[in-house]
Amino acid sequence: MLAKYPEGDIFYLLKQIDKGCQAAFSKLYSLYAKRLLVFSNAILHSTEMAEEAVEDVFVKIWNKRGGLSEIENITVYLYVAVKNQSLTKLSEKANQLVTTSFDDLDTYVETFSEDPHSLFITTEMLNRVNEIITGLPPRCKMIFKLKREDGLSYKEISSILNISINTIDAQMAIAVKRICEAMGVEKTKKSAFRFF
C-alpha cells in the first residue's frame, strides 16, 4: 500500500524519473494507476475512457518529466491531473458535461486494508457496509472512498475536490454515523473512527 511507502523513496523515485529512468516511471505507474483508474471511472462511468485519461496523464508526465521531483505532493498532483483529464474527456464527449458535479459520482469500497481491526471484518459484513455506502449521498460516498479506501488525508481530498476540510469532516461524520447505526456499532466518534 502506498501509505506505507516511505516518502524518501517516493522523492528518490521522482528524482530518477527526472533523469529519464523508465524503471522508476514504471514503479510510479504501478503505485498509482489502479486507484487513479477507479477515481477516473467514478467521474466518467466508462472504464475505457478512464483508462485513456489515466494513460494520458502518465504520458504527459513522462514527456514533461524534468522537475517532477519539485512537486510538493505527488498524490494530490496525480489525482488533480486525472480529474482534469477526465473532465476533458467528458468535454470531448459532450461540452455541457465539463462542469459535472462531484455529487453525481458513484463509489464502491472494494476491500479493507489488512490491519488487525480489519481482519475481523467478514465478507458478509463487507457486503453490508457496501450496501450502506451505496445508500449514502454521492458526495459523501466519494469522500468516504478517498479517505478510507485510498488513504488520502483531509487536506489532500480538499485539494482534489476543491471543497473545505470542514465539509469533508461533516461528510465523513455522516458516513460513519450511518454505517455505525446500520451495523449496530457504538456511536462514539472515537470507536467509529477506529473501526473505519
C-alpha positions in Angstrom: 0.0 0.0 0.0 1.3 3.4 -0.9 0.7 4.9 2.5 3.4 2.6 3.9 5.8 3.5 1.1 8.5 5.8 2.6 8.3 9.4 1.5 12.1 9.4 0.9 11.7 6.6 -1.6 9.0 8.5 -3.5 11.3 11.5 -3.7 14.1 9.3 -4.9 11.7 7.7 -7.5 10.7 11.2 -8.8 14.4 12.2 -9.0 15.1 9.1 -11.1 12.2 9.9 -13.4 13.6 13.4 -13.8 16.7 11.8 -15.1 14.8 9.6 -17.6 14.7 6.3 -15.6 12.0 4.2 -17.2 12.1 1.6 -14.4 11.3 4.4 -11.8 8.5 5.6 -14.0 7.1 2.1 -14.2 7.2 1.9 -10.4 5.4 5.2 -10.1 2.7 3.9 -12.5 2.3 0.7 -10.6 1.9 2.6 -7.3 -0.9 4.9 -8.5 -2.5 3.6 -11.7 -5.1 1.3 -10.2 -6.6 3.7 -7.8 -6.5 6.6 -10.3 -8.4 4.4 -12.7 -11.1 3.8 -10.1 -11.2 7.6 -9.4 -11.5 8.5 -13.1 -14.1 5.8 -13.7 -16.2 7.4 -10.9 -16.2 10.6 -13.0 -16.6 9.1 -16.4 -18.6 6.0 -15.8 -16.6 4.3 -18.6 -13.7 2.0 -17.9 -12.3 2.6 -21.4 -12.4 6.4 -21.1 -10.9 6.2 -17.6 -8.1 4.1 -18.9 -7.4 6.6 -21.6 -7.5 9.5 -19.1 -5.0 7.8 -16.7 -2.7 6.8 -19.6 -2.8 10.4 -21.0 -1.8 11.8 -17.6 1.2 9.4 -17.3 2.2 10.1 -20.9 2.2 13.8 -20.2 4.2 13.2 -17.0 6.9 11.2 -18.9 7.1 13.8 -21.7 7.5 16.7 -19.3 9.4 14.8 -16.6 12.0 17.4 -15.8 11.2 19.0 -12.4 8.9 16.2 -11.3 10.7 15.9 -8.0 9.9 19.5 -7.2 6.2 18.7 -6.9 5.3 19.1 -3.3 2.6 16.3 -3.1 2.7 13.8 -6.0 -0.5 12.1 -4.8 -2.6 15.3 -5.0 -0.9 16.3 -8.2 -1.8 12.9 -9.9 -5.4 13.0 -8.6 -5.9 16.6 -9.8 -4.3 15.8 -13.2 -6.6 12.7 -13.6 -9.6 14.7 -12.5 -8.8 17.4 -15.1 -8.1 14.9 -17.8 -11.3 13.0 -17.0 -13.3 16.3 -17.3 -11.6 17.0 -20.6 -12.7 13.5 -21.8 -16.3 14.4 -20.8 -15.9 17.7 -22.6 -14.9 15.9 -25.8 -18.0 13.7 -25.5 -20.4 16.5 -24.5 -19.4 20.1 -23.9 -22.0 20.7 -21.2 -20.7 17.9 -19.0 -17.4 19.8 -18.3 -19.0 21.2 -15.2 -20.3 17.9 -13.9 -20.8 17.9 -10.2 -18.9 15.5 -7.9 -22.3 15.0 -6.2 -23.1 12.6 -9.1 -20.2 10.2 -8.6 -20.6 6.6 -7.6 -18.1 4.8 -5.4 -17.7 1.3 -4.0 -15.4 0.1 -1.3 -13.6 -2.9 -2.7 -11.7 -4.1 0.4 -10.4 -3.1 3.8 -6.7 -2.9 4.5 -5.2 -5.9 6.3 -4.7 -4.2 9.7 -5.6 -6.0 12.9 -9.0 -4.4 13.1 -9.9 -5.0 9.5 -9.0 -8.7 9.7 -12.1 -9.3 11.8 -14.5 -8.0 9.1 -16.1 -10.8 7.4 -17.2 -10.9 3.7 -20.8 -10.6 4.9 -20.0 -7.5 6.9 -18.1 -6.0 4.0 -21.1 -6.6 1.7 -23.4 -5.0 4.3 -21.0 -2.0 4.6 -21.0 -1.6 0.8 -24.8 -1.7 0.8 -24.9 1.1 3.4 -22.2 3.1 1.5 -24.3 2.8 -1.7 -27.2 4.5 0.1 -25.0 7.5 1.2 -25.3 10.8 -0.6 -23.0 10.8 -3.7 -20.5 13.4 -2.4 -20.4 11.6 0.9 -19.6 8.3 -0.9 -16.8 9.9 -2.9 -15.2 11.5 0.2 -15.5 8.3 2.2 -13.8 6.3 -0.6 -10.9 8.7 -1.0 -10.4 8.7 2.8 -11.0 5.1 3.7 -10.0 3.1 0.5 -7.4 5.4 -1.0 -6.0 6.5 2.4 -5.9 10.2 1.5 -5.7 13.0 4.1 -8.5 15.6 4.5 -6.1 18.2 3.2 -5.4 16.0 0.1 -9.1 15.4 -0.5 -9.8 19.1 -0.1 -7.2 19.9 -2.8 -8.5 17.3 -5.2 -12.2 18.0 -4.9 -11.9 21.8 -4.2 -14.0 21.6 -1.0 -13.3 22.7 2.5 -11.9 20.5 5.2 -15.0 21.3 7.3 -17.2 19.9 4.5 -15.0 16.7 4.4 -15.2 16.3 8.2 -19.0 16.8 8.1 -19.5 14.3 5.2 -17.2 11.7 6.9 -19.2 12.1 10.2 -22.5 11.4 8.2 -20.9 8.3 6.6 -19.5 6.9 9.8 -22.7 7.6 11.7 -24.9 5.8 9.1 -22.6 2.9 8.9 -22.3 2.5 12.7 -26.1 2.8 13.1 -26.7 0.1 10.5 -24.0 -2.2 11.8 -25.1 -1.7 15.5 -21.7 -0.3 16.4 -21.5 2.1 19.4 -21.7 5.6 18.0 -18.9 7.3 19.8 -16.7 9.2 17.5 -13.6 7.5 18.9 -14.8 3.9 18.4 -16.3 4.7 15.0 -13.2 6.2 13.5 -11.1 3.3 15.0 -13.4 0.9 13.2 -13.1 2.8 9.9 
